[in-house]
Amino acid sequence: MVANDVFDYCVLSVILLSTLILIDYNPLHDPESSWSKNKKVLDTIMTAFFLIECILKVIVEGFACNGKDSYIRSGWNLIDFVIVVVACVGLLPF
């Protein structure tokens, strides 16, 4: 499933959607507006999607000690992992 082109296109589509929502970010927007609340829900859904993608890739490729094709040994996957961790921390209520 992880090596399937359809999976890659789905991931790229969610990345594009996430980018478009980030473009709309403005700290002056009312945080109680329906759009701001919907963006928060979408952010949570997309973070969950990216976390599941990360977990699936780790299961298939191994995290670090499965040779040169391990998940964390790829530069793109390393960036992906850091972004997923930061996004998950960003969802924590402080």
HUFENFEN-V99089 format. One record per residue. N is the residue number from 1. RES is the residue in three letters. SS is DSSP state (a for helix, b for strand, c for the rest). PHI is phi in whole degrees, -180 to 180 (* if undefined). OMEGA is omega in degrees with one decimal (none if undefined). Layout:
n:N res:RES ss:SS phi:PHI omega:OMEGA
n:N res:RES ss:SS phi:PHI omega:OMEGA
//
This chain:
n:1 res:MET ss:c phi:* omega:-177.2
n:2 res:VAL ss:c phi:-68 omega:-179.1
n:3 res:ALA ss:c phi:-87 omega:-177.8
n:4 res:ASN ss:c phi:-75 omega:178.8
n:5 res:ASP ss:a phi:-63 omega:179.5
n:6 res:VAL ss:a phi:-62 omega:177.7
n:7 res:PHE ss:a phi:-61 omega:178.5
n:8 res:ASP ss:a phi:-62 omega:179.0
n:9 res:TYR ss:a phi:-66 omega:176.8
n:10 res:CYS ss:a phi:-64 omega:179.0
n:11 res:VAL ss:a phi:-62 omega:179.4
n:12 res:LEU ss:a phi:-64 omega:178.0
n:13 res:SER ss:a phi:-65 omega:178.8
n:14 res:VAL ss:a phi:-69 omega:175.9
n:15 res:ILE ss:a phi:-62 omega:178.4
n:16 res:LEU ss:a phi:-62 omega:177.8
n:17 res:LEU ss:a phi:-61 omega:178.9
n:18 res:SER ss:a phi:-61 omega:179.2
n:19 res:THR ss:a phi:-64 omega:179.3
n:20 res:LEU ss:a phi:-64 omega:178.0
n:21 res:ILE ss:a phi:-70 omega:177.6
n:22 res:LEU ss:a phi:-66 omega:178.1
n:23 res:ILE ss:a phi:-61 omega:-177.6
n:24 res:ASP ss:c phi:-80 omega:-176.8
n:25 res:TYR ss:c phi:-63 omega:176.0
n:26 res:ASN ss:c phi:-149 omega:-177.7
n:27 res:PRO ss:c phi:-65 omega:179.8
n:28 res:LEU ss:c phi:-88 omega:177.0
n:29 res:HIS ss:c phi:-67 omega:178.2
n:30 res:ASP ss:c phi:-67 omega:-178.8
n:31 res:PRO ss:c phi:-68 omega:179.7
n:32 res:GLU ss:c phi:-96 omega:179.1
n:33 res:SER ss:c phi:-71 omega:-179.1
n:34 res:SER ss:a phi:-64 omega:179.1
n:35 res:TRP ss:a phi:-65 omega:179.1
n:36 res:SER ss:a phi:-64 omega:178.2
n:37 res:LYS ss:a phi:-67 omega:178.1
n:38 res:ASN ss:a phi:-66 omega:177.3
n:39 res:LYS ss:a phi:-63 omega:178.9
n:40 res:LYS ss:a phi:-65 omega:177.3
n:41 res:VAL ss:a phi:-64 omega:178.1
n:42 res:LEU ss:a phi:-61 omega:178.2
n:43 res:ASP ss:a phi:-62 omega:178.6
n:44 res:THR ss:a phi:-64 omega:179.3
n:45 res:ILE ss:a phi:-64 omega:-179.5
n:46 res:MET ss:a phi:-67 omega:176.8
n:47 res:THR ss:a phi:-63 omega:176.9
n:48 res:ALA ss:a phi:-62 omega:177.9
n:49 res:PHE ss:a phi:-61 omega:-179.5
n:50 res:PHE ss:a phi:-67 omega:176.9
n:51 res:LEU ss:a phi:-66 omega:177.5
n:52 res:ILE ss:a phi:-64 omega:176.5
n:53 res:GLU ss:a phi:-59 omega:-179.7
n:54 res:CYS ss:a phi:-62 omega:-179.1
n:55 res:ILE ss:a phi:-63 omega:178.6
n:56 res:LEU ss:a phi:-62 omega:179.0
n:57 res:LYS ss:a phi:-66 omega:177.8
n:58 res:VAL ss:a phi:-65 omega:178.4
n:59 res:ILE ss:a phi:-63 omega:-177.0
n:60 res:VAL ss:a phi:-74 omega:-171.9
n:61 res:GLU ss:a phi:-96 omega:-171.4
n:62 res:GLY ss:c phi:84 omega:-175.1
n:63 res:PHE ss:c phi:-77 omega:-175.3
n:64 res:ALA ss:c phi:-140 omega:-168.9
n:65 res:CYS ss:c phi:-107 omega:179.2
n:66 res:ASN ss:c phi:-106 omega:178.5
n:67 res:GLY ss:c phi:93 omega:-174.3
n:68 res:LYS ss:c phi:-69 omega:-180.0
n:69 res:ASP ss:c phi:-96 omega:178.1
n:70 res:SER ss:c phi:-63 omega:-174.3
n:71 res:TYR ss:a phi:-54 omega:-171.6
n:72 res:ILE ss:a phi:-76 omega:-179.1
n:73 res:ARG ss:a phi:-84 omega:174.6
n:74 res:SER ss:c phi:-92 omega:-179.5
n:75 res:GLY ss:a phi:-58 omega:179.6
n:76 res:TRP ss:a phi:-65 omega:179.2
n:77 res:ASN ss:a phi:-68 omega:176.9
n:78 res:LEU ss:a phi:-64 omega:176.9
n:79 res:ILE ss:a phi:-62 omega:178.4
n:80 res:ASP ss:a phi:-58 omega:-179.1
n:81 res:PHE ss:a phi:-63 omega:-179.5
n:82 res:VAL ss:a phi:-63 omega:-180.0
n:83 res:ILE ss:a phi:-65 omega:179.3
n:84 res:VAL ss:a phi:-65 omega:179.2
n:85 res:VAL ss:a phi:-63 omega:179.6
n:86 res:VAL ss:a phi:-63 omega:179.2
n:87 res:ALA ss:a phi:-64 omega:178.0
n:88 res:CYS ss:a phi:-66 omega:177.4
n:89 res:VAL ss:a phi:-64 omega:179.1
n:90 res:GLY ss:a phi:-65 omega:178.2
n:91 res:LEU ss:c phi:-84 omega:179.9
n:92 res:LEU ss:c phi:-69 omega:179.0
n:93 res:PRO ss:c phi:-80 omega:179.5
n:94 res:PHE ss:c phi:-107 omega:none
//
